[in-house]
């Protein structure tokens, strides 16, 4: 099931990527612009946290780092809360392709709120595999994004970091959404089991 679901993911990768990216990229850009001082000095965060109260480096103190960390946790929770709706959007996009239509991210999100179905699929063993693949892809691309942001310095690195983190999470989400959406649709599940879908 996971193997067949990944084939569906590769077929619809860009649609699934943009379904996630319309959420993750804006959220991460908002975060890095809101906390640009902290993000720009992320390499110095351990040293800044050891400073006495009231001491700052480029207007960033230990409390700012702690608040930025809490804001990132909130961002993570918001993204997790939107996963069921992203699954609906992915299902709608895959269903559109099965009907012979052109699947799009916008059409998927429109279909996400027009479909009456359960938000989350039943728990299966392949679900853990899809989650693992998505996390590994996201973590690897996030590491690449951090390397790309380093040469830009504190004044611009936060913009690059926000874009790459949003894109890394969208790519990881695509590798989770594809198998789960394909295997949790009645028609797709039967087609996948017979190897009809490429």
C-alpha positions, 0 to 999 in steps of 0.5 A: 500500500505504501509503495503504491501510494508513493507512486501516486505521490510522485505522479501528483507531487507538485499538486500535493506540494502546493496544497501544503505550501499555500499553508506552510510557506506563508506561516513560516514567512510570518514567523521569521518576519515576526522574529527576524532578530532571533532567527538572524542570530540563531547561531548565537542563541545558546550564548545569548540565553546565558547572558544576565537579565536585561543584556541583549545582543542586537536587541535580542535577549534570552526572553526573546529567544524563549518567546520565539521558541513558544511561537514556533511551537504554536506554528507547529500546532497550527500546521498539525491542526490543518493536516486533516483538511490538507488530506481532504484537499489531497483526496479531492485533487486525486479524485479530480485526476481520476475523473479526467480533470486537471488536479490543482492545489486550489481545486483541492482546497475548494474540494476539501470543504465541500466533501463530507467524509471523515477527516482522518483515515483509519490507522494502518501499518503503512500510515507510519511508513508514510509519516516516516518518509514525510518526516525524513524528506522534510528534515533533509530539505530543512537541513539544506535550507539552513545551509543555503541561508548561512551565507546571507548573514543575519540581515537576510538569512531569516527570509531564506530560512522562512522560505526554505523551511516552508518549502521543506515542510510542504515537500515532507507533507506531500510525501505523507499526504499522497499515500494517505489520501490515495489509500483512504479513498474507496475508489483509489484503494481498490485501484491501488490494490489491483495496481491500476494507478501508476 
